[in-house]
Amino acid sequence: MTRRTDRHTAAEDQIPAPAPADDRGGFWAEQAARLHWDTPWTRVLDWSDAPFAKWFADGRLNVAYNCVDRHVEAGHGDQVAFHWEGEPGDTRNITYADLQREVSRTANALLSLGLATGDRVAIQLPMIPEAVFAMLACARLGLPHSVVFGGFSPAALQSRIEDAEAKLLITADGQYRRGQAVAMKDGTDEAVAHTPSIEHVLVVRRTGSAVAWTEGRDLWWHDLVDAQADTHTPEAFDAEHPLFILYTSGTTGKPKGILHTSGGYLTQAAYSHRAAFDHRAGQDVYWCTADIGWITGHSYIVYGPLANRATSVMYEGTPNTPHEGRHFEIIQKYGVSIYYTAPTLIRTFMKWGEDIPARYDLSSLRVLGSVGEPINPQAWLWYREHLGGNRTPVVDTWWQTETGAIMIAPLPGTGLAPKPGSAQTPLPGISAKVVDDQGVEVGKGESGYLVLDRPWPAMLRGVWGDTERYRETYWSRFAQQGYYFAGDGARYDEDGDIWLLGRVDDVMNVSGHRISTAEVESALVSHPSVAEAAVVGATDATTGQAIVAFVILRGSAADGSAEAADTITALRNHVAQEIGPIAKPRQVMVVPELPKTRSGKIMRRLLRDVAEQREIGDVTTLADASVMSLINNGLGGPA
Ligand code: WT7
C-alpha cells in the first residue's frame, strides 16, 4: 500500500466544522442525561478539532458505576444481570448485586497489582462471567482494556499486546469448544514470551487442564481475586477518558487499534440498545450471541445492556454443542424475548433444518436482531418465520467497530414497513448518506458509498498510536466534505431507504468477521513454499464470503504435483496458525501467475471471477492478457 501524503495534508486542512445549529445536540443531551454523571457536562459536542470529536467533554462519570452500582442502589440488586450457560451444561445466575461484588473484587485485585489509571490491560478469555468482571473492573479503574478474541493466534495476541503496551494479561487455562477442553494458556504463554510490557498474567481456571506456570508472573484468579474485599468505591473519570481499544482489520496487514472513550460511547451504546430492540428493563430477557472479543460483545453484551439494566443470557459454546437445538433450548429455558445474532448463524440454522426450531417453544421472542453483514432476504424471511413465528420484527443493524454502536436500523414499533434485507434508516441523532465518487449524494434507486456526514457520540476517537492512519483511512476520501468514509457500498431504494452492499475495499467479511486480504496474503508468503499470494473474498452460501487464496509456489513445491495436496493443507493450516482459525482459507489454488496491471497491482476482480466460477471480466488492463487463460487452464476451468 502506498501512502498518499498529498491527500492526507489536504484532509488536515479541509475538514470543515459542522453546521452549528443542529437538533442532534439536544437529542444526545437527553440521552446522556439518562446516565449518572458525577460532574455534569456543559457542552454536548466539541468538533473544533475535527476529525477528533469530544462529546460531553467537561463531564465526569464512571462507566462501571453506571452499568452496575446505580442499579443496585436503585433497589434492583436482586435482578439477574446474566443467566450464564457453560458449554458443558454448568450454569450461573449473576444478579446485579453479585456483579457489583465480583467487579469490586476484581478491581481491588487489579489495584493490588499496582496498575494505575491509563494502564492497558489485555484480555483473552472464553465466554465466561470473568470476562465481563474483568472488562468492568478495568472500566471502573480507568484502565483501557484490549479484549482479544479467544480464537486469535498467539502471534495475533502478541502484536496486540505490543501495540497497546499492556501491563497485564487476563486469560484462562483453557476453553470448551465443541465439547472438548482446549488449551488457552499455552497460546498466551507463547505470546507473552515476547512482550516485555506484561508484568503479570492473571489466569482463570475454567477447564482444569494442566498448565505451565511462571512464578512471580502468573497468578490464579481464584487466589488473587477471591481473596479481595467485595466493596470498592468508584472514582469518576473524564467523559473522554479512554475506555477500550479493540483491534480490527484494515486494508493493510496490520490491524488497527480502534479507540473508544467513555461518556459518548456509553450514551450511544445504551440508547441504541434500548431503541433498536425496544428493550424494557425488568421485563425482557435479552440474548446477544456474539463473542466479547468483537465490538458486538462490547456494546451489546456488556456496556449497552448493563447500562439499561438488562437481564441477559450469556452462552459459552458453539451452537451445535451438544446438539443443533442448543440455542432454541436456551431461548425456551430462559424465555428469551430479544435475540440478536448474525446472518451466518441464521443460514446455518436454515441448513440444519426448520424442524429443529419447531421442537422448541420460542413464543417468548418478541424482537429479532441481525448484525455483521448484509442479511439476504431469504435468511431474513426464514428468521422471522421459524424463530419469530411471523410475529416479530427483524431489526437489521448496520454499524462497525469504528462506529461503536448501531447507526442504521429500522426501529421496531415506529411503524416502518419491514423490508427484508434493508437496514433502512439512520437512528434518531445519526446521519448517513450515500454519495458518489465526488462526494455528491446519489438519487433514489442509485448506488454509491456510505458516509456518515455528522459526528456521533460513540464514534472512534482515533487509531491507537497512529493519528495519521486515522485521518488517512476514514477522513481523506471525502476530505472536502468532511465525511467519514465507512468502506461500505450502499444504495437508496425508491423510498430513499438504505441497502448495504458489502465492502468496497480489500476487506473480506467471513461469518461477520472482518479479515483483510493483505493479512492473509502476508501469512501465506511467510510460508517457505510460497513465492506470491493473492487473496479474495468469494461469495459463500453460509459464511457470506469465504477466503480463496491463489498462490505461486516456489522451487520444488512448484513442480511436485504429488505433494500439491499436502502443500495446500499445510498452507491452510499455516494461515490458521498465524492469524486464527477464522482466517483459514476455504480454498487454496496453485497457479503459475497472478493477474497484474502494468503497474504491478493485482487484479482481484478477475480472481474473484475465477473463485466464484464466473466468466472472466474485462482483461484489457492486464499487463499480460494471456495470464487468465493460463490460470484457468491450470485449474481445469474454461479457457
Ligand atoms: C462491517 C463492520 C458491527 C458489528 C459486527 C461487525 C459489515 C455489519 C452489517 C449489516 C450490512 C454489515 C459492514 C461493516 N456489516 N453489519 N447489518 N448490513 N453490512 O463489525 O467487524 O467492525 O465490521 O461489517 O461491511 O463495514 P466489524
Boltz pocket constraint, residues with backbone or C-beta under 6 A from the ligand:
constraints:
  - pocket:
      binder: B
      contacts: [[A, 248], [A, 295], [A, 296], [A, 370], [A, 371], [A, 372], [A, 373], [A, 374], [A, 375], [A, 396], [A, 397], [A, 398], [A, 399], [A, 400], [A, 401], [A, 402], [A, 408], [A, 423], [A, 486], [A, 487], [A, 488], [A, 500], [A, 501], [A, 502], [A, 503], [A, 509], [A, 512], [A, 513], [A, 514]]
      max_distance: 6.0
